[in-house]
Structures are given as structure tokens and as C-alpha cells.
Amino acid sequence: MSLLRAWLGRGEAGLPPATPLDFDRLAQPRSPNACLAAPEGHPWAQLTTPAYATPPTALFDALLEVAAAEPRTTRRDMPGAGLRAQWVQRSAMANFPDLIHAEVRPAEAGATLHLYSHSLLGWSDMGVNRARVTRWLAALAARPLPPLPAPASAAPPPAPPPAPSPLAVALAGNAAGRHVLVAGDTPSAVAALVLHAASHGAASVRAFSTQRPDDADGQLRAAGAALGLEAVAEALLARARVGTTAQIEGAMDPPWLWWLRGKWDAPDLAARLGPLDLVVDPGNLAAADDPGHRLAQLRGSGARALLLRCLVPPPGAAPGFEAESLWHAARLDAATSAALHAHLAERWLDLPQLRLLPAGMTPEAARAAGIHEPFWWFMGAAALRRLLTEAGWTPGEAARHGPHLLLTATAA
């Protein structure tokens, strides 16, 4: 795009052809001359759009009418856009072109709206883009919208089970005939992995953590319902139900329970857990205070093999970051945080700590910012393999899934 032609042109003259904007992968711009309005839950939107109780086509038509009433605004041709549109609006004094992107999506309550305005020229927009988005949303709210049609009497078909995670797929391929231990503190994730292992022929499968949830059996049943594995959950509970068994401080729970509770650093942990072929860690090693110690704890289970998932940016994800890098979040500076955030956002992972605490992080600052599960370590693939080796593991195959590595290891 020629900046001079874009500035001196009229309407969309001088601009490249319009293309649909992928709001799901839209990274936060570095310049302040932009404003995004999106439904609640978006990680960086400046404004929140409501749920519109109207058919999506009606909301889209109303938005087109709002845009048509704006001065110096041209709708851009975008073939096959569906409920997406793009406009260029030029300033009255300097003829600066700003682009406005919109997408209407169907939702359970009717429709949702993404609206994004940004300048093509300059750095600071003096609040123009935010004022425009606010004005358009207010004009849209003032328009009468038709209600949703009455719901059909027939119940919709049940939703299909969610696709298994890469970790669950890898576990399913390694579970047959093996004694499996799932290590973790997130009940829903642990229960789902236990069921995946059991449904793919594990000789036995149990969970282990320092604290067991009060509703462990309920978590297993809920995971079974979500995954379509209710029969597998009930069969496991028939053999190893946790129920309301009292917790005994300092002692291993009875071995017939499917979720055990104990201390990872217990010197006789391997003997108390019994023979194990595979230990699976669904947590993220990068979120551990001491990843080397965490790997040593997993080695202490006595399992002969390990399967874990870890955030591992590739070399070049930030200036100076290489395969051997092992960076702690407290030592990051603003430039490094910005580079890591941009890289991870392109791969659909937003770490709020990199935006909220760009000049390094402490536990106190993380709590004050509402970050309850921060990532403390940014490690390269070679650094992760070194940590595994130091903890008594022999690293095996690794597969990349977005910003994460799925890695296997065997006991050295």
C-alpha cells in the first residue's frame, strides 16, 4: 500500500483490496490508534459488546444502516463476506483513512458483534477510533431490532463430545496394558485423562495429588458425561470409588481408591504407589516454581515412562531466546515481554502477565493483578531436555502443538 496514495485518495482509492479480518487471531496492536469492541471474555478488547437478542441478519442489516449514516464513509467490496463488512472513513480535515471491520456471529442468545476501528496513518489518534466505535454502538442500541423467533418445540440434538486434547490422544496411544498414574491438581483435566486411559485398555489408572478434591467421584462422572464415557466412569467407580473416605494426614490413601493423596517428596513414594509404567502430568511445567524439582518428583513415582506437555517457545520468539534459554518471569524486561506476547498471541495463547506486568513479575504482583496461575519459566527445547536429564529422565520424542511441546521420556 502506498501511504501517499492512501492519504490523497477519496473513498477507498489507494487502499489494497478488502479482506475479511480473523477476529479470533487478531493480535493486540502496538500503536494506540485502534479500538476493539468484542463480546465479554475477549483478552484485550477495550469495549464490550452485549448479546443481541435478535437474528444475526437483522443485527447485521442494522449495523449497515448505522454505517451508511456516517459521513465520509465508504463500504468496501468484500466478495463472500457473509455477515462481515469493512468500511473506510476519512477525517474531515486531513483526509486520513481509518478502517472499520465488523463481524456478526450467531449465538445462543441471538447474535454477537465484533467491531474494530484502526488508523492507517500516524501513531496517536487522539481517541478518534474509540469515539467512533462508541458512537456506532450507541446508534445501534437506539435502533429497534426484531426479536428472536419462538423456539421450536423439538429438542436440539445433543452436542457431540469435544475433541480430545493432544495430550489425551498421546495418552490413549500409550495406555494399553500399562499401569498409569495421572499427576495433577485440576480435577476436571485429571478425570478426563483417567477416563481416556481406562477407555484405551490401561491395566490400571489412578490419579495422585497432594490434595484430593472433595467431589472426586462427581468430577469423574461429569467428565464421563462430557466425553461420552459414562460407562467407563461407572465401571471405574465400581472398582475404586473414592466416596467420602476420610483423609489421613501423612499416610497414603487406601490403594483401591482411584484418586490417591500423598506427598510427592515422600522417600518411599515409589513403593507405596506400586509398579507404574507411565506417569502423566497434565499441568504445565512452565508454571512450576521449580521445574527441575517437579520433574524429580515425577521421577520419584518410580514410573518407567513420562508424558508431559510444556510451553516451549521456539528460538527467536524473543530477542536472545534460544533453544538453551531458561528465562524466569521475574527477569523479563518490557521489550522481551512484548516480543513473547506477540509471538504467543499469533499462536492463540494470551498470557495476561506479559501485558499487565511487562517489567518482570513477583508472586505478590501476580496476585495483585489477579493472575492466579502465572507462567514462571520460558524455556527452550534444549533447556527442557537438560532439566529432564538432570532429574533422571531420558528425553524421547517431542511433537509441537502451537506454542507447546508434547514430550515423552523414559527412566534413566
Solvent accessible surface area in square Angstrom, and as a share of the most:
residue,aa,sasa,rsa
1,M,112,0.50
2,S,45,0.29
3,L,101,0.50
4,L,110,0.55
5,R,160,0.58
6,A,0,0.00
7,W,102,0.36
8,L,116,0.58
9,G,14,0.13
10,R,176,0.64
11,G,25,0.24
12,E,65,0.29
13,A,51,0.40
14,G,16,0.16
15,L,22,0.11
16,P,63,0.40
17,P,119,0.75
18,A,15,0.12
19,T,91,0.53
20,P,60,0.38
21,L,42,0.21
22,D,76,0.39
23,F,7,0.03
24,D,102,0.53
25,R,125,0.46
26,L,33,0.17
27,A,40,0.31
28,Q,73,0.33
29,P,45,0.29
30,R,189,0.69
31,S,28,0.18
32,P,77,0.48
33,N,6,0.03
34,A,11,0.09
35,C,1,0.01
36,L,0,0.00
37,A,0,0.00
38,A,0,0.00
39,P,33,0.20
40,E,158,0.71
41,G,72,0.69
42,H,46,0.20
43,P,67,0.42
44,W,24,0.08
45,A,29,0.23
46,Q,74,0.33
47,L,35,0.17
48,T,91,0.53
49,T,4,0.02
50,P,77,0.48
51,A,67,0.52
52,Y,20,0.08
53,A,73,0.57
54,T,1,0.00
55,P,35,0.22
56,P,28,0.18
57,T,82,0.48
58,A,19,0.15
59,L,0,0.00
60,F,14,0.06
61,D,76,0.39
62,A,8,0.06
63,L,1,0.00
64,L,39,0.20
65,E,89,0.40
66,V,6,0.04
67,A,1,0.01
68,A,87,0.68
69,A,80,0.62
70,E,24,0.11
71,P,74,0.46
72,R,125,0.46
73,T,31,0.18
74,T,49,0.28
75,R,123,0.45
76,R,12,0.04
77,D,111,0.58
78,M,20,0.09
79,P,113,0.71
80,G,77,0.74
81,A,12,0.09
82,G,62,0.60
83,L,47,0.23
84,R,76,0.28
85,A,4,0.03
86,Q,5,0.02
87,W,6,0.02
88,V,1,0.01
89,Q,7,0.03
90,R,8,0.03
91,S,45,0.29
92,A,71,0.55
93,M,187,0.83
94,A,38,0.30
95,N,25,0.13
96,F,86,0.36
97,P,0,0.00
98,D,11,0.06
99,L,18,0.09
100,I,1,0.00
101,H,14,0.06
102,A,2,0.01
103,E,26,0.12
104,V,5,0.03
105,R,64,0.23
106,P,105,0.66
107,A,41,0.32
108,E,184,0.82
109,A,50,0.39
110,G,5,0.05
111,A,0,0.00
112,T,25,0.14
113,L,0,0.00
114,H,13,0.06
115,L,0,0.00
116,Y,13,0.05
117,S,0,0.00
118,H,37,0.17
119,S,20,0.13
120,L,42,0.21
121,L,28,0.14
122,G,67,0.65
123,W,157,0.55
124,S,74,0.47
125,D,25,0.13
126,M,176,0.78
127,G,40,0.38
128,V,72,0.41
129,N,0,0.00
130,R,116,0.42
131,A,53,0.41
132,R,12,0.04
133,V,1,0.00
134,T,68,0.40
135,R,110,0.40
136,W,1,0.00
137,L,27,0.14
138,A,60,0.46
139,A,40,0.31
140,L,0,0.00
141,A,82,0.64
142,A,85,0.66
143,R,83,0.30
144,P,130,0.82
145,L,52,0.26
146,P,68,0.43
147,P,109,0.68
148,L,72,0.36
149,P,104,0.65
150,A,92,0.71
151,P,127,0.80
152,A,89,0.69
153,S,124,0.80
154,A,80,0.62
155,A,90,0.70
156,P,113,0.71
157,P,118,0.74
158,P,125,0.79
159,A,90,0.70
160,P,114,0.72
161,P,76,0.48
162,P,81,0.51
163,A,93,0.72
164,P,66,0.42
165,S,56,0.36
166,P,54,0.34
167,L,9,0.04
168,A,4,0.03
169,V,86,0.49
170,A,24,0.18
171,L,0,0.00
172,A,20,0.15
173,G,68,0.65
174,N,59,0.30
175,A,0,0.00
176,A,74,0.57
177,G,57,0.55
178,R,67,0.25
179,H,71,0.32
180,V,1,0.01
181,L,0,0.00
182,V,0,0.00
183,A,0,0.00
184,G,9,0.08
185,D,107,0.56
186,T,74,0.43
187,P,36,0.22
188,S,68,0.44
189,A,41,0.32
190,V,0,0.00
191,A,0,0.00
192,A,24,0.19
193,L,8,0.04
194,V,0,0.00
195,L,0,0.00
196,H,20,0.09
197,A,0,0.00
198,A,26,0.20
199,S,43,0.27
200,H,86,0.38
201,G,45,0.43
202,A,18,0.14
203,A,60,0.46
204,S,41,0.27
205,V,9,0.05
206,R,36,0.13
207,A,0,0.00
208,F,0,0.00
209,S,1,0.01
210,T,66,0.38
211,Q,118,0.53
212,R,13,0.05
213,P,25,0.16
214,D,141,0.73
215,D,76,0.40
216,A,2,0.01
217,D,12,0.06
218,G,37,0.35
219,Q,44,0.20
220,L,0,0.00
221,R,90,0.33
222,A,60,0.47
223,A,11,0.09
224,G,0,0.00
225,A,64,0.50
226,A,57,0.45
227,L,31,0.15
228,G,43,0.42
229,L,38,0.19
230,E,90,0.40
231,A,81,0.63
232,V,37,0.21
233,A,1,0.01
234,E,78,0.35
235,A,49,0.38
236,L,7,0.04
237,L,7,0.03
238,A,90,0.69
239,R,164,0.60
240,A,14,0.11
241,R,138,0.50
242,V,5,0.03
243,G,31,0.29
244,T,140,0.81
245,T,56,0.33
246,A,76,0.59
247,Q,73,0.32
248,I,100,0.51
249,E,144,0.65
250,G,55,0.53
251,A,37,0.29
252,M,34,0.15
253,D,2,0.01
254,P,29,0.18
255,P,95,0.59
256,W,157,0.55
257,L,1,0.00
258,W,0,0.00
259,W,1,0.00
260,L,1,0.00
261,R,10,0.04
262,G,9,0.08
263,K,132,0.56
264,W,19,0.07
265,D,91,0.47
266,A,17,0.13
267,P,142,0.89
268,D,66,0.34
269,L,2,0.01
270,A,43,0.33
271,A,87,0.67
272,R,79,0.29
273,L,5,0.02
274,G,24,0.23
275,P,119,0.75
276,L,7,0.04
277,D,13,0.06
278,L,4,0.02
279,V,0,0.00
280,V,0,0.00
281,D,8,0.04
282,P,24,0.15
283,G,36,0.35
284,N,26,0.14
285,L,5,0.03
286,A,0,0.00
287,A,36,0.28
288,A,23,0.18
289,D,117,0.61
290,D,80,0.42
291,P,4,0.03
292,G,21,0.20
293,H,85,0.38
294,R,45,0.16
295,L,0,0.00
296,A,45,0.35
297,Q,29,0.13
298,L,0,0.00
299,R,70,0.25
300,G,35,0.34
301,S,1,0.00
302,G,34,0.32
303,A,0,0.00
304,R,157,0.57
305,A,11,0.09
306,L,2,0.01
307,L,3,0.01
308,L,3,0.01
309,R,78,0.29
310,C,0,0.00
311,L,0,0.00
312,V,0,0.00
313,P,1,0.00
314,P,38,0.24
315,P,79,0.50
316,G,61,0.58
317,A,7,0.05
318,A,4,0.03
319,P,100,0.63
320,G,59,0.57
321,F,0,0.00
322,E,90,0.40
323,A,28,0.22
324,E,111,0.50
325,S,13,0.09
326,L,50,0.25
327,W,57,0.20
328,H,36,0.16
329,A,2,0.02
330,A,47,0.37
331,R,170,0.62
332,L,15,0.07
333,D,77,0.40
334,A,57,0.44
335,A,70,0.55
336,T,18,0.11
337,S,0,0.00
338,A,52,0.40
339,A,21,0.17
340,L,0,0.00
341,H,20,0.09
342,A,30,0.24
343,H,25,0.11
344,L,0,0.00
345,A,18,0.14
346,E,92,0.41
347,R,92,0.34
348,W,172,0.60
349,L,35,0.17
350,D,40,0.21
351,L,7,0.04
352,P,55,0.34
353,Q,8,0.03
354,L,7,0.03
355,R,67,0.25
356,L,91,0.45
357,L,38,0.19
358,P,51,0.32
359,A,82,0.64
360,G,15,0.14
361,M,5,0.02
362,T,67,0.39
363,P,66,0.42
364,E,106,0.48
365,A,32,0.25
366,A,3,0.02
367,R,154,0.56
368,A,95,0.73
369,A,38,0.29
370,G,44,0.42
371,I,18,0.09
372,H,155,0.69
373,E,142,0.64
374,P,15,0.09
375,F,32,0.13
376,W,22,0.08
377,W,37,0.13
378,F,0,0.00
379,M,0,0.00
380,G,0,0.00
381,A,36,0.28
382,A,36,0.28
383,A,0,0.00
384,L,0,0.00
385,R,86,0.31
386,R,102,0.37
387,L,15,0.08
388,L,0,0.00
389,T,85,0.50
390,E,123,0.55
391,A,15,0.12
392,G,23,0.22
393,W,2,0.01
394,T,70,0.41
395,P,32,0.20
396,G,33,0.32
397,E,145,0.65
398,A,45,0.35
399,A,50,0.39
400,R,102,0.37
401,H,78,0.35
402,G,40,0.38
403,P,8,0.05
404,H,16,0.07
405,L,14,0.07
406,L,16,0.08
407,L,1,0.00
408,T,48,0.28
409,A,2,0.01
410,T,73,0.43
411,A,33,0.25
412,A,92,0.71
